Amino acid sequence: MKLPLHNQFIQEAIEYVSQDQRIIGLLAGGSMMYGEMDEYSDLDLIIVYNSAFRSEIMEQRHLIAERLGNLLSAFTGEHVGEPRLLICLYGPPLLHVDLKFVQLDELESRIENPLILWERGAAITSIISKTSPSFPIPHPQWIEDRFWVWVHYCATKLGRGELFELIDTITFMRNAVLGPLVLISNGHLPRGVRKLEKHALEEVEELKGTIPIHSFESCYLALKNTIKMYQRLRQVSEISPRSEAERITIEFLEGIYSERSQ
């Protein structure tokens, strides 16, 4: 699919960064890297710069972003644990662009092999060819150790009637546990709930059962379905199951449901 808006932005970005001697390269990750771009895609761009200019570049991130197009709004990515990231909205027409500013040696530690859109010299090509990406995979024991604590938390919110908090926590569990496990079981990287409708067709209906509305009964059933789905997806052979925590927590949940539904 030809995406003139995305392509025009990239060409103008290359033209700008190539004239800034502090910048070594412009790379692309995300959907573009995987060849999955469509008209709704964001642009995930990486600006690689000379480490000698770190303070200067980081202070001028907004200014650089403004030079790339008609910047409507931008903010840094501390909320996702990535202060090097500048999340931008350009337009009209509207285009979401994530700009990550990294030093050359920081490319050695990466989760994917980005596309090189432009580079000054061959240093980026060299470092990518000599090192390998490593995508963070949630360890099964890490999940098991936390899952029943999260279930107990949900049960207390159900008992107290704090359904908005409960709904948010179930959503978190879908994103942190169920989505990644489903994607892994289907041979994909555990990117939360990204593109589950495409990569996990057989599990879609089961996942729908973990989405509650704001009612006691719906929240209880969604939590029960979340538990059931996790029990099916987890690989017990790879972990030390927290069997007692599982049993007592489920009993606690059932006790709250029995008491409150009478």
PyMOL commands that set and color helices and strands:
alter all, ss='L'
color gray80, all
select helices_A, chain A and resi 4-17+30-34+51-59+61-67+78-80+104-108+123-130+140-160+163-185+196-199+201-208+216-233+236-238+243-260
alter helices_A, ss='H'
color red, helices_A
select strands_A, chain A and resi 23-29+43-49+71-77+82-90+95-103+115-119
alter strands_A, ss='S'
color yellow, strands_A
deselect
rebuild
show_as cartoon
